[in-house]
Amino acid sequence: MIHFADIPADMPVLIAGPTASGKSSLAMEIAGAQGGVIVNADAIQVYANWRVLTARPSEADEAEVPHLLYGHVPHDGEYSVGRWLREVRAVLEGTARPIIVGGTGLYFTALTEGLAEIPATPPAVRAEATARLEAEGLAALLAELDAATLARIDRRNPMRVQRAWEVQRTTGRGIAAWQDDTPPPLLPPGACARLVVEAPKAWLNPRIERRFDLMLEAGALEEARDNLPMWDPAHLSAKAIGAPELIAHLKGDMTLEEAREAAIVATRRFAKRQRTWFRARMTGWERLSAADL
C-alpha cells in the first residue's frame, strides 16, 4: 500500500504504468489526499472522439478533480511528444501542482530527460513513409536507417520506425544524432516524484479482458459506430487499441466476438511493450506493485 507521506505534497508527481494497471485511480487518490490537477500522459487519450475505448477519466472524475490534456484534440488532428511537452510546460508554469499520469513512456522520458528539437515532418514525407510502410513493410524502412538509430529504437514498433525514417528523410540526420543534442529536461529527476506501477502479465491479462468487456457494456461499440463515418486508419486517433477491430466488426469483416478477442490480444501486446519500455528506460523510478494499490 502506498504511503502518501512518502510523496512530497509540494512536488509534481509522475505516474507511469501499463494499461489497466490502476494508475489513474492512484492519481485520483493522491489528488484527493494532497491536492493537485491530473494531467494526461497518454498519446491517445488526447483525442476527443474516444472516451470509453481509451478509458479516459469519467465525467464524474473530472468533476471531482481538475483534469487537463484529455480529449482536447480533434479526431483528425496531429499530435506529438513535442506538442505535449509545450502543453505540459504551460501547466508547470501555473499554480496547480500537477499529477501527470499515463502509459506513454516516451512522454515521461522526454519530460525527465529532455527532447531533441527535431523539425516537423512535411506532409509529403509522412505520406511517402506511410505508403512505403504499407507496400513494403518495416524491413524496407529499417534498411535505410543509420546504425546508431537502429541500435536505439524499437524496431518492432511501426510508429517508431516510421518516425525515425521520416526524421532521416526530412533532415538528413538520424534520429539518434538529434537525440544526442537534447536540451535540458522540463522536470529533472530531483524536481519530481517518479512512480512506475508494475503489473505482471499473470495479474494484468485478466484485468485487460474484464476491462474490455466493461468497455463494451459502457458503449464502446456505439462509440465506434459514431466514428465509422469519419474513420481513417491513417489518423493517429485510429491507433486507439480496439478501434480497428470494432470498426472491422461494424463493416462486417468479423463477428463481435472475433473483434473482442482480437482487441484483447492487441491490448495484451501493447501492455507488454509498455512494460518493456518502463523496465529499460525508467530504471531510477520508484516501483509500486499494482496488486497493492
C-alpha positions as CSV (number, residue, x, y, z in Angstrom):
1,M,0.0,0.0,0.0
2,I,1.3,3.4,-0.9
3,H,2.0,5.9,1.9
4,F,1.1,9.4,0.9
5,A,3.5,10.8,3.5
6,D,6.3,9.5,1.3
7,I,5.2,11.7,-1.6
8,P,6.2,15.4,-1.1
9,A,2.9,17.4,-1.3
10,D,4.6,20.4,-2.9
11,M,6.3,18.4,-5.7
12,P,4.9,17.3,-9.1
13,V,4.1,13.6,-9.3
14,L,4.7,11.4,-12.3
15,I,2.8,8.0,-12.5
16,A,3.6,5.7,-15.4
17,G,2.2,2.2,-15.8
18,P,0.8,-0.2,-18.4
19,T,-2.8,-0.1,-19.5
20,A,-5.4,-1.3,-17.0
21,S,-2.9,-1.3,-14.1
22,G,-4.9,1.2,-11.9
23,K,-2.6,4.2,-12.3
24,S,-5.5,6.6,-12.9
25,S,-7.2,5.5,-9.7
26,L,-3.9,6.1,-7.9
27,A,-3.7,9.6,-9.4
28,M,-7.2,10.3,-8.0
29,E,-6.2,9.1,-4.6
30,I,-3.1,11.3,-4.5
31,A,-5.1,14.3,-5.7
32,G,-7.8,13.6,-3.0
33,A,-5.2,13.3,-0.2
34,Q,-2.8,16.0,-1.2
35,G,-4.5,18.2,-3.8
36,G,-3.4,18.8,-7.4
37,V,-4.5,18.7,-11.0
38,I,-4.3,15.5,-13.0
39,V,-2.5,15.8,-16.3
40,N,-2.7,13.3,-19.1
41,A,0.4,11.5,-20.4
42,D,-1.3,9.1,-22.8
43,A,-0.9,9.7,-26.5
44,I,-4.4,8.5,-27.5
45,Q,-6.5,9.9,-24.6
46,V,-5.8,13.4,-26.0
47,Y,-8.4,12.7,-28.8
48,A,-11.9,13.9,-28.4
49,N,-13.6,11.1,-30.4
50,W,-12.6,8.3,-28.0
51,R,-13.6,8.3,-24.3
52,V,-14.9,4.8,-23.5
53,L,-12.4,2.9,-25.6
54,T,-9.4,4.7,-24.3
55,A,-10.5,4.6,-20.7
56,R,-10.4,8.4,-20.3
57,P,-11.4,9.6,-16.9
58,S,-15.2,9.7,-16.4
59,E,-17.2,12.9,-16.3
60,A,-17.6,12.3,-12.5
61,D,-13.9,12.0,-12.0
62,E,-13.3,15.2,-14.0
63,A,-15.9,16.9,-11.8
64,E,-14.2,15.8,-8.6
65,V,-10.6,16.6,-9.6
66,P,-9.4,19.0,-12.3
67,H,-8.1,17.1,-15.4
68,L,-6.0,18.6,-18.2
69,L,-4.9,17.5,-21.7
70,Y,-7.7,14.9,-22.1
71,G,-9.9,14.8,-25.2
72,H,-8.8,18.2,-26.5
73,V,-7.6,17.2,-30.0
74,P,-10.0,16.5,-32.9
75,H,-10.2,13.1,-34.5
76,D,-8.1,14.1,-37.5
77,G,-5.6,16.2,-35.6
78,E,-1.9,15.7,-35.4
79,Y,-0.2,15.3,-32.0
80,S,3.3,14.7,-30.9
81,V,5.5,14.5,-27.9
82,G,6.8,18.0,-28.7
83,R,3.3,19.4,-28.6
84,W,2.6,17.6,-25.3
85,L,5.7,19.0,-23.7
86,R,4.7,22.5,-24.7
87,E,1.3,22.0,-23.2
88,V,2.8,20.5,-20.0
89,R,5.2,23.4,-19.8
90,A,2.2,25.7,-19.6
91,V,0.8,23.6,-16.8
92,L,4.1,23.7,-14.8
93,E,4.1,27.4,-15.1
94,G,0.7,27.6,-13.5
95,T,-0.1,27.5,-9.8
96,A,-1.6,24.0,-9.5
97,R,0.5,21.0,-8.5
98,P,0.5,18.6,-11.5
99,I,0.0,14.8,-11.1
100,I,1.0,13.5,-14.5
101,V,-0.3,10.1,-15.3
102,G,-0.3,7.8,-18.3
103,G,1.1,4.9,-20.2
104,T,3.1,6.6,-23.0
105,G,6.7,6.1,-21.9
106,L,8.2,8.4,-24.4
107,Y,6.3,11.3,-22.9
108,F,7.8,10.7,-19.5
109,T,11.3,10.1,-20.9
110,A,11.1,13.4,-22.8
111,L,9.8,15.2,-19.7
112,T,12.5,14.0,-17.4
113,E,15.4,13.6,-19.8
114,G,14.7,16.2,-22.4
115,L,13.6,16.1,-26.0
116,A,15.6,16.8,-29.2
117,E,14.2,19.7,-31.1
118,I,13.6,17.9,-34.4
119,P,12.0,19.9,-37.3
120,A,8.4,18.9,-38.1
121,T,7.9,16.3,-40.8
122,P,6.4,17.7,-44.1
123,P,3.1,16.1,-45.0
124,A,4.6,14.8,-48.3
125,V,7.3,12.9,-46.4
126,R,4.8,11.4,-44.0
127,A,2.6,10.3,-46.9
128,E,5.6,8.7,-48.6
129,A,6.6,6.9,-45.4
130,T,3.0,5.6,-44.8
131,A,2.7,4.4,-48.4
132,R,6.1,2.6,-48.2
133,L,5.3,1.0,-44.9
134,E,2.0,-0.4,-46.2
135,A,3.5,-1.6,-49.5
136,E,6.9,-2.8,-48.4
137,G,6.7,-3.3,-44.7
138,L,9.0,-2.4,-41.8
139,A,12.1,-4.0,-43.3
140,A,12.3,-1.5,-46.2
141,L,12.3,1.5,-43.8
142,L,14.7,-0.2,-41.4
143,A,17.2,-0.8,-44.2
144,E,17.6,2.9,-44.8
145,L,18.2,3.9,-41.2
146,D,21.7,4.6,-39.8
147,A,23.3,2.2,-37.4
148,A,23.1,4.4,-34.3
149,T,19.3,4.9,-34.8
150,L,18.8,1.1,-35.4
151,A,20.5,0.4,-32.1
152,R,18.3,2.8,-30.2
153,I,14.7,2.4,-31.5
154,D,12.2,-0.3,-31.0
155,R,12.5,-2.0,-34.4
156,R,9.2,-3.9,-34.0
157,N,7.1,-0.8,-33.5
158,P,5.9,0.6,-36.8
159,M,5.2,4.1,-35.4
160,R,8.7,4.4,-34.0
161,V,10.3,3.0,-37.2
162,Q,8.3,5.4,-39.4
163,R,9.1,8.3,-37.2
164,A,12.8,7.6,-37.4
165,W,12.7,7.2,-41.2
166,E,10.8,10.5,-41.6
167,V,13.3,12.3,-39.5
168,Q,16.2,11.0,-41.5
169,R,14.4,11.7,-44.8
170,T,13.5,15.2,-43.7
171,T,16.7,16.4,-42.1
172,G,19.4,14.2,-43.4
173,R,20.4,13.2,-39.9
174,G,19.5,10.1,-38.0
175,I,17.1,10.5,-35.0
176,A,19.9,9.2,-32.7
177,A,22.1,12.2,-33.7
178,W,19.2,14.6,-32.9
179,Q,18.6,12.9,-29.6
180,D,22.3,13.3,-28.7
181,D,21.8,17.1,-28.9
182,T,18.9,17.0,-26.4
183,P,18.3,20.2,-24.3
184,P,17.8,20.1,-20.5
185,P,14.5,18.4,-19.4
186,L,11.5,20.3,-18.1
187,L,11.4,18.1,-14.9
188,P,14.7,16.7,-14.0
189,P,14.6,13.7,-11.6
190,G,15.2,15.7,-8.4
191,A,12.3,18.0,-9.2
192,C,9.5,15.4,-9.1
193,A,8.3,12.2,-7.5
194,R,8.6,9.4,-10.2
195,L,6.4,6.3,-9.8
196,V,6.0,3.3,-12.0
197,V,3.2,0.9,-11.4
198,E,4.4,-2.7,-12.1
199,A,1.8,-5.2,-13.2
200,P,3.0,-8.7,-14.1
201,K,1.4,-10.5,-17.1
202,A,-0.4,-13.1,-15.0
203,W,-2.1,-10.3,-12.9
204,L,-2.7,-7.8,-15.7
205,N,-4.1,-10.0,-18.5
206,P,-7.4,-11.0,-16.7
207,R,-7.9,-7.3,-15.9
208,I,-7.4,-6.4,-19.5
209,E,-10.1,-8.9,-20.6
210,R,-12.5,-7.7,-17.9
211,R,-12.0,-4.1,-18.7
212,F,-12.6,-4.6,-22.4
213,D,-15.9,-6.3,-21.6
214,L,-16.8,-3.4,-19.3
215,M,-16.0,-1.0,-22.2
216,L,-18.4,-2.9,-24.4
217,E,-21.1,-2.6,-21.7
218,A,-20.4,1.1,-21.3
219,G,-20.9,1.8,-25.0
220,A,-17.5,1.2,-26.8
221,L,-19.3,-0.3,-29.8
222,E,-21.6,2.6,-30.1
223,E,-18.7,5.0,-29.8
224,A,-17.0,3.1,-32.7
225,R,-20.2,3.4,-34.7
226,D,-20.1,7.2,-34.2
227,N,-16.6,7.1,-35.5
228,L,-17.4,5.0,-38.6
229,P,-18.3,7.8,-41.0
230,M,-15.0,9.7,-40.3
231,W,-12.8,6.6,-39.9
232,D,-9.4,6.8,-41.5
233,P,-6.7,4.3,-40.4
234,A,-4.0,7.0,-41.2
235,H,-5.2,9.2,-38.4
236,L,-3.3,9.0,-35.2
237,S,-6.6,8.7,-33.3
238,A,-7.2,5.4,-35.2
239,K,-4.4,3.9,-33.1
240,A,-6.7,3.5,-30.2
241,I,-6.4,-0.1,-29.1
242,G,-9.6,-1.9,-30.1
243,A,-10.7,0.7,-32.6
244,P,-9.6,-1.1,-35.8
245,E,-11.2,-4.3,-34.5
246,L,-14.6,-2.8,-33.6
247,I,-14.6,-0.8,-36.9
248,A,-13.9,-4.1,-38.8
249,H,-16.9,-5.7,-37.0
250,L,-19.2,-2.7,-37.9
251,K,-18.0,-3.1,-41.6
252,G,-19.0,-6.8,-41.5
253,D,-15.4,-8.1,-41.7
254,M,-15.6,-10.0,-38.3
255,T,-18.0,-11.0,-35.7
256,L,-18.3,-9.1,-32.4
257,E,-16.7,-12.0,-30.6
258,E,-13.8,-12.1,-33.1
259,A,-13.3,-8.3,-32.7
260,R,-13.4,-8.7,-28.9
261,E,-10.8,-11.4,-28.9
262,A,-8.5,-9.5,-31.3
263,A,-8.8,-6.3,-29.3
264,I,-7.9,-8.1,-26.1
265,V,-4.8,-9.7,-27.8
266,A,-3.8,-6.3,-29.1
267,T,-4.1,-4.8,-25.7
268,R,-2.0,-7.5,-24.1
269,R,0.7,-7.0,-26.7
270,F,0.6,-3.2,-26.1
271,A,0.9,-3.7,-22.3
272,K,3.9,-5.9,-22.9
273,R,5.6,-3.2,-25.0
274,Q,4.8,-0.7,-22.2
275,R,6.4,-2.9,-19.5
276,T,9.5,-3.4,-21.7
277,W,9.9,0.4,-22.0
278,F,9.4,1.0,-18.3
279,R,12.0,-1.6,-17.4
280,A,14.5,-0.4,-19.9
281,R,14.1,3.4,-19.7
282,M,12.8,4.1,-16.2
283,T,15.4,2.4,-14.0
284,G,15.6,5.2,-11.5
285,W,11.9,5.4,-10.8
286,E,10.2,4.1,-7.6
287,R,8.4,0.8,-8.3
288,L,4.9,0.2,-7.0
289,S,3.0,-3.1,-7.2
290,A,-0.3,-2.8,-9.0
291,A,-1.7,-5.5,-6.7
292,D,-1.0,-3.3,-3.7
293,L,-2.8,-0.2,-4.9
